[in-house]
Amino acid sequence: MTRSRSHIAVVALAVVALAMTSACAQRGAAPAAAGTSGACADAQGVTDTTIRIGSTWPLTGAAAVGAAGSKAGVVAAIGEINAAGGINGRKLELVSYDDAFEAARSVANIRRLVDNDKVFAILGPSGSANLPGSYSYLQSKNIPLFGPVLPPDPNLPNVYLLSTSHTDQIRVLVDHLAASGVRKVALIGQDNDLGHAVEKGITEQAALDGVTLVAKETLDPNSPDVSSAVLNARAAGPDALISGGDNAQTALILKQVHQLGWNVPVGGDSTSGAPGSTNTVAPAGPAADGFTATGVSEFPTSTDPAVTKYRAAMATYAPDQATNSYALINYATSQVFFQVLRQMGHDVCQSGFQAAAEKISDVATGLIPPVTFGPLPGGHTGTKGAKVAQFRGGAWSFLDNDFVQPKSG
């Protein structure tokens, strides 16, 4: 009688285990590999042959030019890695949506990607002002948000930044302007996290460099009307004007400054200027001559071997975006993301992503500064520093040979 009950109990446990494995398979999860703790049995978006990745980009609206590059860089990187056999036997799938640079749509897209499309992670999304609205939701779901384009650092375990922040880039720019004799600056920025971060960079660095912020004008993120802001900034008599807007608004600011005959240097960071690409300078036309911006990546036109390899991938998967600096940045971001997946081996799951990412050290893509992650606080911002670039005579050039750190007090 005792043996019979024991036998029944063993069979019952086996049936339960089989049911749990089946349920995981129906959700698209990969069963735990033999000899593991089973922590990956409930991984979302992972099967034995695929890993599903999601993203949201403003493919229409004011930031569409940069977003087209952001998507293209991820598409090219995934196409290239899949053609080489994937990562540890798994091919990557990409699901993405357009948010038109609207916060509500960005949040809705991310929820759709996680709840409906069951993605494993969000990779390289755009929208400095929009993405923070999804932070708490993504944290509750333990979904990695990898390489978002320049939102503020939230010090969350599932968020990983690869670009030097807006604030630190502007600090580098203020150092540069001060070294050239600038003592008064004016800011025209968006009324959102992007504009606020740029303002923070100016105010943090102003005291160190003997610079004064003499005017601050704000713009609605999707507004093409910059004329009154430029007029008000000019009235304050600054030595330099800093843009805290996106590519489209910065181009409009440059054109308005040019039309007024106002001979003032205009600068910005990688979001407003996209140095190395035509995102800002092409729509600005002749007004872009002399424009200065900080860069967080090499130029897409560089002859460096790593950039040449990037252009070869773009020629296959997104040739029209090869000179878009955002494409290069997200191609590089994807390479680092792939390295984290390789680090995880066969057991790819959300619960193990943080430990694998925090082991990443000095990953050199040749496209962005070497990437190192570590424990929080502060360890999930993988790169530091920026280069200052200038558009002159129809071409971009770096004024610094190396990525430089902002001056500290």
Backbone hydrogen bonds in HBPLUS format (Angstrom, degrees):
<---DONOR---> <-ACCEPTOR-->    atom                        ^
c    i                          cat <-CA-CA->   ^        H-A-AA   ^      H-
h    n   atom  resd res      DA  || num        DHA   H-A  angle D-A-AA Bond
n    s   type  num  typ     dist DA aas  dist angle  dist       angle   num
A0005-ARG N   A0001-MET O   3.11 MM   4  6.43 158.2  2.16 148.4 153.2     1
A0006-SER N   A0002-THR O   3.00 MM   4  6.25 158.3  2.04 149.2 155.5     2
A0007-HIS N   A0003-ARG O   2.86 MM   4  6.06 159.3  1.90 151.7 157.5     3
A0008-ILE N   A0004-SER O   2.95 MM   4  6.19 157.1  2.00 146.1 152.3     4
A0009-ALA N   A0005-ARG O   2.94 MM   4  6.18 154.0  2.01 146.4 153.3     5
A0010-VAL N   A0006-SER O   3.00 MM   4  6.27 158.7  2.05 152.1 156.9     6
A0011-VAL N   A0007-HIS O   3.02 MM   4  6.26 164.2  2.05 151.3 155.6     7
A0012-ALA N   A0008-ILE O   2.91 MM   4  6.10 157.4  1.96 147.2 153.7     8
A0013-LEU N   A0009-ALA O   2.98 MM   4  6.24 157.3  2.03 148.5 153.9     9
A0014-ALA N   A0010-VAL O   2.99 MM   4  6.25 154.3  2.06 147.3 154.7    10
A0015-VAL N   A0011-VAL O   2.92 MM   4  6.22 153.7  1.99 150.1 157.2    11
A0016-VAL N   A0012-ALA O   3.00 MM   4  6.27 160.5  2.04 150.1 154.9    12
A0017-ALA N   A0013-LEU O   2.93 MM   4  6.16 162.4  1.97 149.9 154.5    13
A0018-LEU N   A0014-ALA O   2.87 MM   4  6.08 157.9  1.92 147.9 154.1    14
A0019-ALA N   A0015-VAL O   2.91 MM   4  6.14 154.9  1.97 148.2 155.1    15
A0020-MET N   A0016-VAL O   2.93 MM   4  6.23 154.2  2.00 149.6 156.6    16
A0021-THR N   A0017-ALA O   3.00 MM   4  6.27 159.2  2.04 150.0 155.2    17
A0022-SER N   A0018-LEU O   2.95 MM   4  6.17 158.1  2.00 148.0 154.1    18
A0023-ALA N   A0019-ALA O   2.90 MM   4  6.11 155.7  1.96 146.6 153.2    19
A0024-CYS N   A0020-MET O   3.00 MM   4  6.26 154.3  2.07 146.9 153.4    20
A0025-ALA N   A0021-THR O   3.01 MM   4  6.28 155.2  2.07 146.2 152.9    21
A0026-GLN N   A0022-SER O   2.96 MM   4  6.24 152.1  2.04 148.7 156.1    22
A0027-ARG N   A0023-ALA O   3.15 MM   4  6.44 137.1  2.35 139.4 150.1    23
A0027-ARG N   A0024-CYS O   3.12 MM   3  5.17 129.6  2.39  95.5 108.8    24
A0029-ALA N   A0024-CYS O   2.88 MM   5  5.15 156.8  1.93 156.2 149.1    25
A0028-GLY N   A0025-ALA O   2.99 MM   3  5.11 157.9  2.04 105.7 112.2    26
A0036-THR N   A0033-ALA O   3.16 MM   3  5.78 149.2  2.26 143.2 140.2    27
A0041-ALA N   A0038-GLY O   3.17 MM   3  5.42 168.8  2.18 115.1 116.7    28
A0043-ALA N   A0040-CYS O   3.23 MM   3  5.25 160.1  2.27 117.3 113.9    29
A0052-ARG N   A0045-GLY O   2.85 MM   7  5.05 164.1  1.88 151.6 156.8    30
A0047-THR N   A0050-THR O   2.95 MM   3  5.18 170.0  1.96 148.2 150.3    31
A0091-LYS N   A0049-THR O   2.83 MM  42  6.15 157.4  1.88 148.8 141.0    32
A0051-ILE N   A0091-LYS O   2.87 MM  40  6.30 136.9  2.06 154.1 160.8    33
A0093-GLU N   A0051-ILE O   2.88 MM  42  6.11 159.9  1.92 149.2 151.3    34
A0120-PHE N   A0052-ARG O   2.71 MM  68  5.67 175.1  1.71 160.6 161.4    35
A0053-ILE N   A0093-GLU O   2.71 MM  40  5.89 172.5  1.72 161.5 163.5    36
A0095-VAL N   A0053-ILE O   2.88 MM  42  6.29 150.4  1.97 153.1 163.0    37
A0054-GLY N   A0121-ALA O   2.96 MM  67  6.27 164.7  1.98 161.3 165.8    38
A0123-LEU N   A0054-GLY O   2.92 MM  69  6.25 154.1  1.99 167.2 174.8    39
A0055-SER N   A0095-VAL O   3.04 MM  40  6.60 134.1  2.26 148.4 156.4    40
A0097-TYR N   A0055-SER O   3.19 MM  42  6.78 142.4  2.34 143.6 153.9    41
A0126-SER N   A0056-THR O   3.40 MM  70  6.87 152.0  2.48 153.3 161.2    42
A0057-TRP N   A0097-TYR O   3.07 MM  40  6.50 162.1  2.10 164.6 169.7    43
A0059-LEU N   A0057-TRP O   2.92 MM   2  5.53 130.5  2.17 107.3  92.5    44
A0099-ASP N   A0057-TRP O   2.96 MM  42  5.82 153.7  2.03 125.7 132.8    45
A0064-ALA N   A0061-GLY O   3.31 MM   3  5.56 159.4  2.36 120.7 118.9    46
A0067-ALA N   A0063-ALA O   3.14 MM   4  6.27 161.9  2.18 153.0 158.6    47
A0068-ALA N   A0064-ALA O   2.93 MM   4  6.00 150.6  2.02 147.8 153.2    48
A0069-GLY N   A0066-GLY O   3.14 MM   3  5.34 122.3  2.49  99.2 112.6    49
A0070-SER N   A0066-GLY O   3.01 MM   4  6.36 154.7  2.07 146.6 154.5    50
A0071-LYS N   A0067-ALA O   2.97 MM   4  6.21 165.2  1.99 157.0 158.3    51
A0072-ALA N   A0068-ALA O   3.07 MM   4  6.16 160.3  2.11 139.6 145.8    52
A0073-GLY N   A0069-GLY O   2.91 MM   4  6.10 155.9  1.97 156.7 160.9    53
A0075-VAL N   A0071-LYS O   2.91 MM   4  6.16 165.9  1.93 158.6 163.3    54
A0076-ALA N   A0072-ALA O   2.88 MM   4  6.01 163.5  1.91 151.0 154.8    55
A0077-ALA N   A0073-GLY O   3.09 MM   4  6.18 159.0  2.13 139.7 145.7    56
A0078-ILE N   A0074-VAL O   2.91 MM   4  6.08 164.5  1.94 155.5 159.3    57
A0079-GLY N   A0075-VAL O   2.89 MM   4  6.01 160.9  1.92 147.5 153.7    58
A0080-GLU N   A0076-ALA O   2.92 MM   4  6.04 159.5  1.97 148.1 153.4    59
A0081-ILE N   A0077-ALA O   3.00 MM   4  6.19 163.8  2.03 147.4 151.6    60
A0082-ASN N   A0078-ILE O   2.91 MM   4  5.98 160.3  1.95 151.7 157.2    61
A0083-ALA N   A0079-GLY O   3.03 MM   4  6.13 152.3  2.11 142.0 149.4    62
A0084-ALA N   A0080-GLU O   3.23 MM   4  6.47 131.7  2.47 136.2 148.2    63
A0084-ALA N   A0081-ILE O   3.18 MM   3  5.10 133.2  2.41  91.9 104.7    64
A0086-GLY N   A0081-ILE O   2.81 MM   5  5.19 153.9  1.88 147.7 141.3    65
A0085-GLY N   A0082-ASN O   2.98 MM   3  5.08 161.6  2.01 109.0 112.1    66
A0087-ILE N   A0090-ARG O   2.79 MM   3  5.17 154.8  1.85 151.0 148.2    67
A0090-ARG N   A0087-ILE O   3.01 MM   3  5.17 162.4  2.04 110.5 116.2    68
A0102-GLU N   A0099-ASP O   2.93 MM   3  5.79 154.3  2.00 129.9 135.0    69
A0106-SER N   A0102-GLU O   2.96 MM   4  6.22 155.1  2.02 155.5 163.6    70
A0107-VAL N   A0103-ALA O   2.99 MM   4  6.25 165.5  2.01 158.1 160.4    71
A0108-ALA N   A0104-ALA O   2.99 MM   4  6.16 159.8  2.03 143.1 149.3    72
A0109-ASN N   A0105-ARG O   2.79 MM   4  5.92 155.9  1.85 147.6 154.0    73
A0110-ILE N   A0106-SER O   3.08 MM   4  6.33 159.5  2.12 149.9 154.4    74
A0111-ARG N   A0107-VAL O   3.08 MM   4  6.35 160.4  2.12 150.9 156.1    75
A0112-ARG N   A0108-ALA O   2.94 MM   4  6.14 154.4  2.00 146.1 153.8    76
A0113-LEU N   A0109-ASN O   2.85 MM   4  6.11 156.7  1.91 150.2 156.6    77
A0114-VAL N   A0110-ILE O   3.03 MM   4  6.22 156.2  2.09 147.3 153.0    78
A0115-ASP N   A0111-ARG O   2.77 MM   4  5.75 167.7  1.78 154.5 158.3    79
A0116-ASN N   A0112-ARG O   2.87 MM   4  5.15 145.6  1.99 127.9 139.2    80
A0117-ASP N   A0112-ARG O   3.04 MM   5  6.50 157.8  2.09 153.1 159.5    81
A0119-VAL N   A0113-LEU O   3.14 MM   6  5.96 162.7  2.17 142.6 147.8    82
A0122-ILE N   A0144-PRO O   2.90 MM  22  6.22 169.2  1.91 164.0 166.9    83
A0146-PHE N   A0122-ILE O   2.84 MM  24  6.15 163.8  1.86 176.6 173.4    84
A0124-GLY N   A0146-PHE O   2.82 MM  22  6.11 168.8  1.83 169.2 169.4    85
A0149-VAL N   A0125-PRO O   2.89 MM  24  6.23 163.4  1.92 167.9 173.4    86
A0130-ASN N   A0127-GLY O   2.98 MM   3  5.01 128.7  2.25  99.2 113.9    87
A0131-LEU N   A0127-GLY O   2.95 MM   4  5.75 172.0  1.95 165.0 162.5    88
A0133-GLY N   A0130-ASN O   3.25 MM   3  5.97 153.0  2.33 118.6 125.2    89
A0134-SER N   A0131-LEU O   2.88 MM   3  5.69 170.7  1.89 130.7 133.9    90
A0135-TYR N   A0132-PRO O   3.17 MM   3  5.13 161.9  2.20 104.7 110.3    91
A0138-LEU N   A0134-SER O   2.91 MM   4  6.05 172.9  1.92 164.2 166.1    92
A0139-GLN N   A0135-TYR O   2.88 MM   4  6.07 154.8  1.95 152.1 159.9    93
A0140-SER N   A0136-SER O   2.98 MM   4  6.16 153.0  2.05 143.2 150.0    94
A0141-LYS N   A0137-TYR O   3.09 MM   4  6.39 138.2  2.27 143.5 155.0    95
A0142-ASN N   A0138-LEU O   2.83 MM   4  5.85 111.4  2.31 135.3 152.9    96
A0143-ILE N   A0138-LEU O   3.07 MM   5  5.31 161.2  2.10 146.7 150.4    97
A0142-ASN N   A0139-GLN O   3.13 MM   3  4.81 146.9  2.24  93.6 103.6    98
A0145-LEU N   A0158-ASN O   2.76 MM  13  6.07 163.1  1.79 168.8 169.8    99
A0160-TYR N   A0145-LEU O   2.97 MM  15  6.32 159.4  2.01 165.6 165.1   100
A0147-GLY N   A0160-TYR O   2.74 MM  13  5.76 153.7  1.81 154.6 163.9   101
A0150-LEU N   A0148-PRO O   2.94 MM   2  6.07 110.7  2.43 117.3 101.3   102
A0159-VAL N   A0156-LEU O   3.31 MM   3  5.53 171.5  2.32 113.4 115.9   103
A0161-LEU N   A0380-HIS O   2.78 MM 219  6.11 162.5  1.81 166.3 171.2   104
A0382-GLY N   A0161-LEU O   2.71 MM 221  5.94 174.4  1.71 158.3 156.3   105
A0169-GLN N   A0165-SER O   2.93 MM   4  6.15 157.0  1.99 153.6 160.8   106
A0170-ILE N   A0166-HIS O   2.95 MM   4  6.16 160.2  1.99 154.1 158.7   107
A0171-ARG N   A0167-THR O   3.01 MM   4  6.27 145.8  2.13 142.0 152.2   108
A0172-VAL N   A0168-ASP O   3.07 MM   4  6.35 152.6  2.15 143.5 149.3   109
A0173-LEU N   A0169-GLN O   2.96 MM   4  6.33 153.1  2.04 143.9 152.0   110
A0174-VAL N   A0170-ILE O   2.78 MM   4  6.04 161.3  1.82 154.2 158.1   111
A0175-ASP N   A0171-ARG O   3.01 MM   4  6.23 158.2  2.06 146.0 151.9   112
A0176-HIS N   A0172-VAL O   3.02 MM   4  6.32 155.2  2.09 145.4 152.1   113
A0177-LEU N   A0173-LEU O   2.86 MM   4  6.19 162.4  1.89 156.3 160.8   114
A0178-ALA N   A0174-VAL O   2.84 MM   4  5.97 165.9  1.86 153.9 157.9   115
A0179-ALA N   A0175-ASP O   3.01 MM   4  6.19 153.1  2.08 144.8 151.9   116
A0180-SER N   A0176-HIS O   3.22 MM   4  6.52 129.6  2.48 138.1 150.8   117
A0180-SER N   A0177-LEU O   3.01 MM   3  5.15 136.3  2.21  98.4 111.1   118
A0182-VAL N   A0177-LEU O   3.05 MM   5  5.38 161.2  2.08 145.0 138.9   119
A0181-GLY N   A0178-ALA O   3.02 MM   3  5.13 163.3  2.04 108.6 112.4   120
A0212-THR N   A0183-ARG O   2.89 MM  29  6.23 153.4  1.97 141.9 148.4   121
A0239-ASP N   A0184-LYS O   2.70 MM  55  5.17 150.3  1.78 128.9 138.3   122
A0240-ALA N   A0184-LYS O   3.27 MM  56  6.73 134.7  2.48 149.4 159.7   123
A0185-VAL N   A0212-THR O   2.91 MM  27  6.26 162.9  1.94 158.7 163.0   124
A0214-VAL N   A0185-VAL O   2.87 MM  29  5.99 153.0  1.94 157.5 166.4   125
A0186-ALA N   A0240-ALA O   3.04 MM  54  6.52 148.1  2.14 150.0 159.9   126
A0242-ILE N   A0186-ALA O   2.82 MM  56  6.14 165.4  1.84 163.1 167.9   127
A0187-LEU N   A0215-ALA O   2.90 MM  28  6.13 160.8  1.93 142.0 147.6   128
A0217-GLU N   A0187-LEU O   2.79 MM  30  6.12 167.7  1.81 159.5 163.0   129
A0188-ILE N   A0242-ILE O   3.04 MM  54  6.42 159.3  2.08 165.7 170.6   130
A0244-GLY N   A0188-ILE O   2.71 MM  56  5.81 167.1  1.73 142.5 140.2   131
A0189-GLY N   A0217-GLU O   2.90 MM  28  6.35 157.3  1.95 166.3 163.5   132
A0219-LEU N   A0189-GLY O   2.86 MM  30  5.99 139.2  2.03 136.9 144.0   133
A0190-GLN N   A0244-GLY O   3.06 MM  54  6.00 165.1  2.09 127.3 122.5   134
A0191-ASP N   A0219-LEU O   2.92 MM  28  5.81 148.0  2.02 164.8 158.7   135
A0196-HIS N   A0192-ASN O   2.90 MM   4  6.09 162.5  1.93 158.6 164.6   136
A0197-ALA N   A0193-ASP O   2.90 MM   4  5.90 152.2  1.97 141.2 148.0   137
A0198-VAL N   A0194-LEU O   3.10 MM   4  6.39 155.2  2.16 151.3 158.0   138
A0199-GLU N   A0195-GLY O   2.98 MM   4  6.23 160.5  2.02 147.5 153.0   139
A0200-LYS N   A0196-HIS O   2.90 MM   4  6.11 152.7  1.97 143.3 151.2   140
A0201-GLY N   A0197-ALA O   3.00 MM   4  6.27 151.5  2.09 142.9 149.9   141
A0202-ILE N   A0198-VAL O   3.07 MM   4  6.42 154.1  2.14 149.8 156.3   142
A0203-THR N   A0199-GLU O   2.96 MM   4  6.23 172.8  1.96 159.2 160.2   143
A0204-GLU N   A0200-LYS O   2.88 MM   4  5.96 156.9  1.94 149.4 156.0   144
A0205-GLN N   A0201-GLY O   3.17 MM   4  6.15 154.3  2.24 139.4 145.6   145
A0206-ALA N   A0202-ILE O   2.82 MM   4  5.73 140.5  1.97 150.7 161.7   146
A0209-ASP N   A0205-GLN O   3.05 MM   4  6.25 143.9  2.19 152.7 163.4   147
A0209-ASP N   A0206-ALA O   3.18 MM   3  5.23 126.1  2.48  95.6 109.2   148
A0210-GLY N   A0206-ALA O   2.85 MM   4  5.74 113.4  2.31 147.6 162.5   149
A0211-VAL N   A0206-ALA O   2.88 MM   5  4.48 165.2  1.90 134.7 136.9   150
A0223-SER N   A0220-ASP O   3.08 MM   3  5.27 168.1  2.10 118.0 121.4   151
A0230-VAL N   A0226-VAL O   3.03 MM   4  6.27 158.3  2.08 157.7 163.9   152
A0231-LEU N   A0227-SER O   3.01 MM   4  6.25 161.2  2.05 151.3 156.5   153
A0232-ASN N   A0228-SER O   2.93 MM   4  6.11 160.0  1.97 149.0 154.1   154
A0233-ALA N   A0229-ALA O   2.96 MM   4  6.12 155.2  2.02 144.7 151.9   155
A0234-ARG N   A0230-VAL O   2.92 MM   4  6.14 160.0  1.96 150.1 155.3   156
A0235-ALA N   A0231-LEU O   3.08 MM   4  6.29 149.3  2.18 142.8 150.7   157
A0236-ALA N   A0233-ALA O   3.12 MM   3  5.45 144.4  2.26 105.2 114.9   158
A0237-GLY N   A0234-ARG O   3.05 MM   3  5.50 162.8  2.08 114.5 120.1   159
A0241-LEU N   A0265-PRO O   2.88 MM  24  6.24 165.5  1.90 163.6 168.5   160
A0267-GLY N   A0241-LEU O   2.87 MM  26  6.36 153.4  1.94 156.7 165.5   161
A0243-SER N   A0267-GLY O   2.85 MM  24  6.23 163.1  1.87 164.9 168.0   162
A0250-THR N   A0246-ASP O   2.94 MM   4  6.03 160.1  1.98 155.8 162.2   163
A0251-ALA N   A0247-ASN O   2.98 MM   4  6.18 157.0  2.03 151.7 157.4   164
A0252-LEU N   A0248-ALA O   3.15 MM   4  6.44 152.8  2.22 143.0 150.4   165
A0253-ILE N   A0249-GLN O   2.86 MM   4  6.16 151.5  1.94 148.7 157.0   166
A0254-LEU N   A0250-THR O   2.92 MM   4  6.18 163.3  1.95 152.8 156.5   167
A0255-LYS N   A0251-ALA O   3.02 MM   4  6.25 158.4  2.07 146.6 152.3   168
A0256-GLN N   A0252-LEU O   2.94 MM   4  6.13 155.9  2.00 146.7 153.2   169
A0257-VAL N   A0253-ILE O   2.91 MM   4  6.14 164.1  1.94 156.6 160.6   170
A0258-HIS N   A0254-LEU O   3.00 MM   4  6.17 157.8  2.05 145.3 151.6   171
A0259-GLN N   A0255-LYS O   2.87 MM   4  6.07 158.0  1.91 148.1 154.1   172
A0260-LEU N   A0256-GLN O   3.03 MM   4  6.22 146.6  2.15 146.1 154.2   173
A0262-TRP N   A0257-VAL O   3.14 MM   5  5.47 155.9  2.20 168.0 163.4   174
A0261-GLY N   A0258-HIS O   3.01 MM   3  5.15 150.2  2.10 102.9 112.4   175
A0264-VAL N   A0262-TRP O   3.09 MM   2  5.81 126.8  2.38 106.0  91.2   176
A0292-THR N   A0266-VAL O   3.10 MM  26  6.41 167.9  2.11 155.2 159.0   177
A0268-GLY N   A0292-THR O   2.99 MM  24  6.55 129.1  2.25 138.9 153.9   178
A0294-THR N   A0268-GLY O   3.11 MM  26  6.63 145.5  2.24 134.4 141.8   179
A0273-GLY N   A0269-ASP O   2.84 MM   4  5.83 157.2  1.89 157.1 164.6   180
A0274-ALA N   A0270-SER O   2.89 MM   4  4.70 141.2  2.04 110.4 122.0   181
A0277-SER N   A0274-ALA O   3.10 MM   3  5.84 154.6  2.17 144.8 148.0   182
A0282-ALA N   A0278-THR O   3.05 MM   4  5.04 156.5  2.11 125.4 131.5   183
A0284-ALA N   A0280-THR O   3.24 MM   4  6.35 142.6  2.39 142.7 153.5   184
A0285-GLY N   A0281-VAL O   2.98 MM   4  6.05 133.1  2.21 141.2 151.1   185
A0285-GLY N   A0282-ALA O   3.24 MM   3  5.27 135.5  2.45  98.1 109.6   186
A0288-ALA N   A0285-GLY O   3.02 MM   3  5.88 172.2  2.03 129.2 131.7   187
A0289-ASP N   A0286-PRO O   3.29 MM   3  5.90 170.1  2.30 117.7 120.6   188
A0291-PHE N   A0288-ALA O   2.94 MM   3  5.39 163.0  1.97 141.4 141.2   189
A0290-GLY N   A0391-PHE O   2.63 MM 101  5.40 158.3  1.67 164.2 172.1   190
A0391-PHE N   A0291-PHE O   2.85 MM 100  5.39 163.4  1.87 161.1 166.8   191
A0293-ALA N   A0389-ALA O   2.94 MM  96  5.42 159.1  1.98 145.5 152.2   192
A0389-ALA N   A0293-ALA O   2.80 MM  96  5.42 165.7  1.82 154.3 159.4   193
A0295-GLY N   A0387-LYS O   2.62 MM  92  5.07 157.0  1.67 150.9 158.7   194
A0387-LYS N   A0295-GLY O   2.95 MM  92  5.07 166.1  1.97 147.0 151.3   195
A0298-GLU N   A0367-LEU O   2.82 MM  69  5.31 154.9  1.88 152.1 157.4   196
A0302-SER N   A0299-PHE O   3.15 MM   3  5.35 169.6  2.16 113.9 116.2   197
A0307-VAL N   A0304-ASP O   3.03 MM   3  5.32 120.1  2.41 105.8 120.6   198
A0308-THR N   A0304-ASP O   2.89 MM   4  6.17 153.9  1.95 156.3 165.1   199
A0309-LYS N   A0305-PRO O   2.97 MM   4  6.21 154.1  2.04 147.1 152.9   200
A0310-TYR N   A0306-ALA O   3.07 MM   4  6.31 153.0  2.14 138.2 145.7   201
A0311-ARG N   A0307-VAL O   2.90 MM   4  6.21 160.1  1.94 151.7 156.0   202
A0312-ALA N   A0308-THR O   3.05 MM   4  6.31 145.0  2.18 141.7 151.2   203
A0313-ALA N   A0309-LYS O   3.14 MM   4  6.50 153.9  2.22 149.1 154.9   204
A0314-MET N   A0310-TYR O   2.96 MM   4  6.29 159.8  2.00 152.5 158.7   205
A0315-ALA N   A0311-ARG O   2.82 MM   4  5.97 148.3  1.92 143.3 151.8   206
A0316-THR N   A0313-ALA O   3.14 MM   3  5.35 135.1  2.35  99.8 111.5   207
A0317-TYR N   A0313-ALA O   3.07 MM   4  6.33 161.9  2.10 153.8 158.6   208
A0318-ALA N   A0314-MET O   2.74 MM   4  4.82 150.6  1.83 129.0 138.6   209
A0321-GLN N   A0318-ALA O   3.04 MM   3  5.74 164.6  2.06 124.0 129.0   210
A0322-ALA N   A0319-PRO O   3.43 MM   3  5.42 171.5  2.44 109.9 109.9   211
A0324-ASN N   A0321-GLN O   3.04 MM   3  5.26 164.8  2.06 115.6 119.3   212
A0327-ALA N   A0324-ASN O   2.95 MM   3  5.34 132.0  2.19 106.8 119.7   213
A0328-LEU N   A0324-ASN O   3.31 MM   4  6.81 153.3  2.39 148.9 155.8   214
A0329-ILE N   A0325-SER O   2.98 MM   4  6.27 159.8  2.02 149.2 154.6   215
A0330-ASN N   A0326-TYR O   3.01 MM   4  6.15 164.2  2.03 145.4 149.1   216
A0331-TYR N   A0327-ALA O   2.86 MM   4  5.97 143.8  2.00 145.1 155.6   217
A0332-ALA N   A0328-LEU O   2.96 MM   4  6.18 159.6  2.00 148.4 153.4   218
A0333-THR N   A0329-ILE O   2.81 MM   4  6.08 157.1  1.87 146.5 153.9   219
A0334-SER N   A0330-ASN O   2.97 MM   4  5.98 152.9  2.05 134.9 141.3   220
A0335-GLN N   A0331-TYR O   3.16 MM   4  6.50 147.0  2.28 140.9 149.3   221
A0335-GLN N   A0332-ALA O   3.05 MM   3  5.11 118.2  2.45  95.7 111.0   222
A0336-VAL N   A0332-ALA O   3.20 MM   4  6.62 153.4  2.27 152.1 158.2   223
A0337-PHE N   A0333-THR O   3.01 MM   4  6.29 159.2  2.05 149.5 155.8   224
A0338-PHE N   A0334-SER O   2.83 MM   4  6.07 157.6  1.87 152.5 158.1   225
A0339-GLN N   A0335-GLN O   3.09 MM   4  6.35 144.9  2.22 136.6 145.9   226
A0339-GLN N   A0336-VAL O   3.06 MM   3  4.99 117.8  2.46  92.0 107.7   227
A0340-VAL N   A0336-VAL O   3.10 MM   4  6.53 146.6  2.22 147.3 155.6   228
A0340-VAL N   A0337-PHE O   3.13 MM   3  5.19 120.6  2.50  96.3 110.4   229
A0341-LEU N   A0337-PHE O   3.11 MM   4  6.50 158.0  2.17 150.1 155.8   230
A0342-ARG N   A0338-PHE O   2.87 MM   4  6.21 156.9  1.93 150.7 157.3   231
A0343-GLN N   A0339-GLN O   2.94 MM   4  6.14 151.7  2.02 142.4 150.3   232
A0344-MET N   A0340-VAL O   3.18 MM   4  6.51 133.3  2.41 140.6 152.2   233
A0344-MET N   A0341-LEU O   3.05 MM   3  5.18 133.3  2.28  98.3 111.0   234
A0345-GLY N   A0342-ARG O   3.01 MM   3  5.32 152.1  2.09 107.9 116.6   235
A0348-VAL N   A0346-HIS O   2.95 MM   2  5.82 130.8  2.20 109.6  94.8   236
A0352-GLY N   A0349-CYS O   3.21 MM   3  5.64 147.1  2.32 108.4 116.9   237
A0353-PHE N   A0350-GLN O   3.21 MM   3  5.23 157.9  2.26 104.2 110.9   238
A0356-ALA N   A0352-GLY O   3.25 MM   4  6.42 159.2  2.29 148.8 154.7   239
A0357-ALA N   A0353-PHE O   2.84 MM   4  6.03 163.5  1.86 158.7 163.5   240
A0358-GLU N   A0354-GLN O   2.94 MM   4  6.06 160.9  1.97 154.8 159.3   241
A0359-LYS N   A0356-ALA O   3.21 MM   3  5.44 157.6  2.26 104.9 111.6   242
A0360-ILE N   A0357-ALA O   2.98 MM   3  5.44 163.0  2.01 115.5 121.1   243
A0373-PHE N   A0360-ILE O   3.02 MM  13  5.60 161.1  2.06 141.9 146.0   244
A0363-VAL N   A0371-VAL O   2.92 MM   8  4.96 165.4  1.94 140.8 138.1   245
A0371-VAL N   A0363-VAL O   3.01 MM   8  4.96 162.9  2.04 129.1 132.4   246
A0372-THR N   A0382-GLY O   3.15 MM  10  4.91 162.8  2.18 130.7 133.0   247
A0374-GLY N   A0379-GLY O   2.79 MM   5  4.14 149.5  1.88 118.6 124.0   248
A0386-ALA N   A0404-VAL O   3.04 MM  18  5.39 148.8  2.14 137.1 142.4   249
A0404-VAL N   A0386-ALA O   2.82 MM  18  5.39 165.2  1.84 138.4 134.5   250
A0399-LEU N   A0388-VAL O   2.66 MM  11  5.52 174.8  1.66 159.6 161.5   251
A0390-GLN N   A0397-SER O   2.87 MM   7  5.59 158.8  1.92 157.7 162.8   252
A0397-SER N   A0390-GLN O   2.98 MM   7  5.59 141.1  2.13 143.2 155.2   253
A0392-ARG N   A0395-ALA O   2.93 MM   3  5.59 159.1  1.97 160.1 154.1   254
A0395-ALA N   A0392-ARG O   3.29 MM   3  5.59 156.0  2.35 107.1 113.8   255
